[in-house]
Amino acid sequence: MSKIDALWQPSASIETLRQRAAILRAIREFFFERQVMEVDTPSLSQASVTDEHLQGFATEFVGQGYAQGLPLYLQTSPEFAMKRLLAAGSGAIYQICKAFRNEENGRYHNPEFTMLEWYRPGFDEHDLMDEIDELMQLVVGTERAERISYQQAFLQMLAIDPLTITLEELKQVATAQGFGNIAATERDADTLLQLLFCMVIEPQIGQDRPCFVYHFPASQAALARLNEQDPRVAGRFELYYQNLELANGFNELTDASEQRQRFEKDNQKRLERGLQQVDMDEHLLGALEAGLPACAGVALGIDRLVMLACKKQHIKEVLSFDVERA
């Protein structure tokens, strides 16, 4: 059988797809029991994201009323639309949807993937970590998760304080870890911190049971509320398990003026890196001005969750058709 002939077939087995369907049903029951409403927001948006590390897909609508063309973007996350629903009074909500990122493709990445995102008014990041932990135990059968702050992780595993270290000191540490070629020209401390976190710290956490890392630096949490006790850090957390980053969550920023300033900083970083600037989502900013309730929210990768539950080694093994077969 030729390669072309074989590509009509799904990349996941039918049995795995049955397991995936059962997991999705269990997730919906989990939220139904907790009275969290399922919502459905557009995959196409008139605005993209300013985050310099996210690259989206762009297209154009030329139908009735838009003969000159309306630029549209496939969502990298349903976050902005869901926050508009929260501001309109939806209460607790969740969504299982497709998201799109024009970036990596490989063992853990596909440009089109399935995301579970939910928001809990009245929760802070610690409350939300508790709920995610319950979902992990239900779906994957894990033990209770560990928790460690971003600062503690660096102190324990690299003997440096990420909140006080200078750029020059970071370059020395990165060089000692074998990343001298990157460190030599890097001008952004956060880029080196992210490099060290990804390459040195991540492989050491969340191996036997899931691990939450919380209190990321404020400079790495553009959508999170600053910590009241220590404004150097923000209410952002991530969940790791068996070398997979599974979830990224926030104690959500509700201040429209502060959010606008952070979007502007993102675009300045884009400019410095030679990337195209992105128009800010004025619909989101309008929702924040109208009043977003204090809440915590999280995005969790469904495909990676299914990989863990079904003990698969490649994301294509849990997708009906990966990008090669799409």
C-alpha positions in Angstrom: 0.0 0.0 0.0 1.4 3.4 -1.0 1.8 6.2 1.5 -1.0 8.2 -0.3 -3.3 5.3 -0.2 -2.7 4.9 3.6 -3.3 8.5 4.4 -7.1 8.2 4.1 -7.1 6.2 7.3 -7.4 7.9 10.8 -4.2 8.5 12.7 -5.8 7.2 15.9 -7.3 3.7 16.3 -11.1 3.4 16.5 -10.7 2.0 20.0 -8.7 5.0 21.1 -11.4 7.3 19.6 -14.0 5.4 21.7 -11.9 6.0 24.8 -11.6 9.7 23.9 -15.4 10.0 23.5 -15.8 8.5 27.0 -13.4 11.0 28.4 -15.2 13.9 26.8 -18.5 12.6 28.3 -16.9 12.3 31.7 -15.7 15.9 31.5 -19.1 17.1 30.6 -20.7 15.2 33.5 -18.0 16.6 35.8 -19.1 20.2 35.0 -22.8 19.4 34.8 -22.6 18.1 38.4 -20.9 21.4 39.4 -23.5 23.5 37.6 -20.9 25.0 35.2 -22.6 25.9 32.0 -21.2 24.7 28.6 -20.9 27.5 26.0 -19.9 27.8 22.4 -18.0 30.8 21.1 -16.7 31.6 17.5 -13.6 30.0 16.1 -13.2 33.1 13.9 -12.6 36.5 15.6 -12.0 40.0 14.4 -9.0 40.2 16.7 -6.0 38.0 17.4 -3.7 37.9 20.4 -0.8 40.3 21.1 1.4 37.6 22.9 4.7 37.5 21.1 5.0 33.8 21.6 1.7 32.9 19.9 1.2 32.9 16.1 -2.3 32.6 14.7 -3.9 31.8 11.4 -5.4 34.8 9.4 -8.0 34.8 6.7 -10.5 37.2 5.2 -14.3 37.3 4.8 -15.6 38.8 1.6 -19.3 38.0 1.9 -22.4 40.3 1.9 -21.7 43.6 3.6 -17.9 43.1 3.5 -17.0 43.5 -0.2 -13.7 45.2 0.8 -12.9 42.2 3.0 -13.1 41.7 6.8 -9.9 40.3 8.4 -10.5 37.4 10.6 -8.4 35.1 12.8 -8.7 31.6 13.9 -8.8 31.6 17.7 -5.7 30.5 19.6 -8.0 30.2 22.6 -11.6 31.0 23.3 -10.5 33.2 26.3 -11.5 36.6 25.1 -15.0 35.6 23.9 -15.6 33.7 27.2 -14.6 36.7 29.2 -17.2 38.7 27.3 -19.8 36.2 28.3 -18.6 36.4 32.0 -19.0 40.2 31.8 -22.5 39.8 30.4 -23.5 37.8 33.5 -23.1 34.1 32.4 -21.7 32.8 35.7 -19.4 29.8 35.7 -18.8 28.5 32.2 -16.7 26.0 30.3 -16.1 25.1 26.7 -14.6 22.2 24.7 -13.5 23.6 21.4 -11.0 23.6 18.6 -8.1 26.1 18.8 -5.5 26.9 16.2 -1.8 27.9 16.4 0.5 28.4 13.5 3.5 27.1 15.3 5.0 23.7 16.2 4.0 20.3 14.8 5.3 17.1 16.5 5.0 14.7 19.3 3.0 17.0 21.5 1.7 19.6 19.0 -0.7 19.8 16.1 -1.7 23.1 14.6 -5.4 22.3 15.2 -6.1 20.9 18.7 -8.9 20.6 21.2 -9.0 22.8 24.3 -11.0 22.7 27.5 -11.3 26.1 29.0 -13.3 27.1 32.0 -13.9 30.1 34.3 -15.0 30.2 37.9 -16.3 33.5 39.4 -15.4 33.7 43.0 -12.5 31.3 42.7 -8.8 32.3 43.0 -5.9 30.3 41.5 -5.7 28.0 44.5 -9.4 27.1 44.3 -9.1 26.4 40.6 -6.0 24.2 41.1 -8.1 22.1 43.6 -10.8 21.6 40.9 -8.3 20.7 38.2 -6.7 18.2 40.6 -10.1 16.6 41.0 -10.6 16.4 37.2 -7.1 14.8 36.8 -7.9 12.2 39.4 -11.2 11.4 37.6 -9.9 11.2 34.1 -6.3 10.0 34.4 -6.4 8.3 37.8 -3.6 10.3 39.2 -2.6 10.9 42.9 -3.1 14.4 44.4 -0.9 16.9 42.7 2.1 18.6 44.2 2.5 22.4 44.3 5.6 24.5 44.1 6.1 28.2 43.4 8.1 29.3 40.4 10.6 30.9 42.8 11.0 27.7 44.8 11.5 25.6 41.7 14.5 27.8 40.6 15.9 27.9 44.1 15.7 24.1 44.5 16.9 23.0 41.1 19.2 25.8 39.9 20.1 27.6 43.2 19.0 31.0 41.7 16.2 33.4 42.6 14.3 34.2 39.4 12.8 37.3 40.9 16.1 39.0 41.7 18.7 37.6 39.3 20.2 40.1 36.8 20.3 39.5 33.1 24.1 39.1 33.2 23.9 36.5 35.9 21.2 34.7 34.0 23.5 34.6 31.0 26.2 32.9 33.1 23.7 30.3 34.4 22.4 29.6 30.9 25.9 29.3 29.5 26.8 26.8 32.3 23.8 24.8 31.4 24.9 24.5 27.8 22.9 27.4 26.2 25.7 29.9 25.7 24.9 30.4 22.0 21.4 31.6 22.9 22.5 33.6 26.0 25.2 35.5 24.2 22.8 37.7 22.2 19.6 37.5 24.3 18.4 40.8 25.8 15.3 39.6 27.6 15.6 38.0 31.0 12.2 36.3 30.7 13.3 34.5 27.6 16.3 33.0 29.4 14.1 32.2 32.4 11.7 30.4 30.2 14.5 28.5 28.5 15.9 27.3 31.8 12.5 26.4 33.1 11.6 24.4 30.0 15.0 22.6 29.6 16.2 22.2 33.2 13.2 22.4 35.6 10.3 20.8 33.6 12.0 17.4 33.2 12.5 17.2 37.0 8.9 17.9 38.1 5.6 16.1 37.8 7.0 12.7 37.0 5.3 10.5 39.6 2.3 12.7 40.1 1.0 16.0 38.6 2.7 19.2 39.7 1.4 22.7 39.8 3.9 25.5 39.4 2.3 28.8 40.6 3.2 32.5 41.2 4.9 33.1 37.8 6.8 36.4 37.5 4.4 39.3 36.7 6.3 39.9 33.4 5.2 36.4 32.3 1.5 36.7 33.2 -0.1 39.4 30.9 -3.6 38.2 31.7 -3.3 37.6 35.4 -3.9 39.6 38.5 -0.8 40.7 40.5 -0.3 39.0 43.9 -1.3 41.4 46.7 1.5 40.2 49.0 4.2 40.2 46.4 3.5 42.2 43.2 6.6 40.8 41.6 4.5 37.7 40.9 1.1 37.1 39.5 -1.8 34.6 39.9 -0.7 32.4 37.1 0.0 28.7 37.3 0.8 25.8 35.0 0.2 22.0 35.4 2.9 19.4 34.5 2.7 15.7 34.4 5.1 13.1 32.8 6.9 15.7 30.7 3.7 17.3 29.4 2.5 20.8 30.1 -1.2 20.2 30.5 -2.8 23.5 31.7 -2.2 27.2 32.0 -4.4 29.1 34.5 -4.9 32.6 35.9 -6.4 34.5 38.7 -7.8 36.8 36.0 -7.0 40.4 35.5 -10.2 42.5 35.6 -8.8 46.0 35.2 -9.3 47.3 31.6 -6.7 50.1 31.8 -4.0 47.7 33.1 -4.9 45.1 30.4 -4.6 47.8 27.7 -1.2 48.7 29.0 -0.1 45.1 29.0 -1.3 44.6 25.4 0.7 47.7 24.4 3.8 46.2 26.1 3.3 42.9 24.1 3.2 44.9 20.9 6.3 46.8 21.8 8.1 43.4 22.4 6.8 42.3 19.0 8.2 45.4 17.4 11.6 44.8 19.0 11.7 41.2 17.7 10.7 42.2 14.2 7.3 40.7 14.5 4.1 42.3 13.1 2.1 44.2 15.7 -1.4 42.9 16.4 -4.5 45.1 16.9 -5.8 44.9 20.5 -9.2 43.2 21.0 -11.4 46.2 21.8 -14.4 43.9 22.4 -12.5 42.3 25.3 -11.4 45.7 26.7 -15.0 46.9 26.4 -16.1 43.9 28.4 -13.5 44.6 31.1 -14.6 48.2 31.3 -18.2 47.0 31.8 -17.1 44.8 34.6 -15.5 41.3 34.6 -16.3 39.5 37.8 -13.4 38.4 40.0 -12.7 34.9 38.7 -10.1 32.3 37.9 -9.8 30.6 34.5 -7.7 27.8 32.9 -7.0 26.3 29.5 -6.3 22.6 29.5 -5.2 20.5 26.4 -7.7 17.8 25.8 -5.4 15.9 23.4 -2.6 15.7 25.8 -5.0 14.7 28.6 -6.2 11.8 26.4 -2.6 10.8 25.6 -2.0 10.4 29.3 -5.3 8.6 30.0 -4.7 6.2 27.0 -1.0 5.9 27.5 -0.1 7.1 24.0 3.3 8.5 23.1 2.3 10.8 20.2 -0.5 13.3 19.8 -1.5 11.9 16.4 -2.4 8.6 18.2 -5.4 10.4 19.9 -6.5 12.5 16.9 -9.0 11.3 14.2 -6.7 12.9 11.6 -3.5 14.8 12.4 -2.3 17.6 10.1 -0.6 15.2 7.8 -3.9 13.4 7.2 -6.2 16.4 7.4 
